[in-house]
Amino acid sequence: MITRTSAYTVDLNNGTVETRWDNPLTYGDKSADRIQVTLTRGSVPATLSSLSAILYGVRSDGLTAIKAGTVSGNVVTAELDYTFYAIPGRLEL
């Protein structure tokens, strides 16, 4: 069950964006967090037709968890699954 949606807006003209969640993830949880990213180019919605999206996060043990996302218009959404919660602690997206 989704308990938290974290929304971000990213301007593709400005390059890669990284963020770190300082709120520890809970071991054994699953599908509790959704990441939603709205993509723009300048102030114009980005065109994402025929593209796919992948969310990856570096867990506190240094390993990377990966999850396919969905693309709708200029919004990318991914729900964290059990691989993101396998190790408690911080997550770098």
ChimeraX attribute file (.defattr): number of C-alpha atoms within 10 A of each C-alpha:
attribute: neighborCount
match mode: 1-to-1
recipient: residues
	/A:1	9
	/A:2	11
	/A:3	8
	/A:4	11
	/A:5	14
	/A:6	10
	/A:7	13
	/A:8	14
	/A:9	12
	/A:10	16
	/A:11	17
	/A:12	14
	/A:13	12
	/A:14	10
	/A:15	7
	/A:16	8
	/A:17	11
	/A:18	7
	/A:19	10
	/A:20	11
	/A:21	11
	/A:22	10
	/A:23	9
	/A:24	13
	/A:25	21
	/A:26	15
	/A:27	14
	/A:28	13
	/A:29	18
	/A:30	18
	/A:31	16
	/A:32	17
	/A:33	19
	/A:34	18
	/A:35	17
	/A:36	19
	/A:37	17
	/A:38	18
	/A:39	22
	/A:40	19
	/A:41	13
	/A:42	12
	/A:43	9
	/A:44	10
	/A:45	15
	/A:46	18
	/A:47	13
	/A:48	16
	/A:49	10
	/A:50	6
	/A:51	8
	/A:52	11
	/A:53	14
	/A:54	12
	/A:55	17
	/A:56	18
	/A:57	21
	/A:58	16
	/A:59	21
	/A:60	17
	/A:61	12
	/A:62	11
	/A:63	12
	/A:64	15
	/A:65	19
	/A:66	15
	/A:67	15
	/A:68	14
	/A:69	17
	/A:70	16
	/A:71	19
	/A:72	10
	/A:73	13
	/A:74	15
	/A:75	19
	/A:76	21
	/A:77	20
	/A:78	21
	/A:79	20
	/A:80	23
	/A:81	18
	/A:82	15
	/A:83	18
	/A:84	29
	/A:85	22
	/A:86	18
	/A:87	20
	/A:88	16
	/A:89	17
	/A:90	19
	/A:91	24
	/A:92	15
	/A:93	16
